[in-house]
Amino acid sequence: MQAKMLGLAGRVWNNPDGSVEIFAEGSQDSLACFIDWCRIGPPAARVDRVIVEETQERGEMEFVSERGS
């Protein structure tokens, strides 16, 4: 929901080990705000660390939640 509010596109999924992976693309300002939000997370979340890696854009059109592998 936060990514959509910031106008980002991409994907988020939960991994079996409890970690969450996110691929997001959008403006630098929106991405910076999203990364800051991820460091806190939603009310029921426990965030131990956030690792940010730059990758090539994929041309995502919306932000969707996927089921992890």
Secondary structure, 3 states (H helix, E strand, C coil): CHHHHCCCEEEEEECCCCCEEEEEECCHHHHHHHHHHHHHCCCCCCCCCCCCCCCCCCCCCCEEEECCC
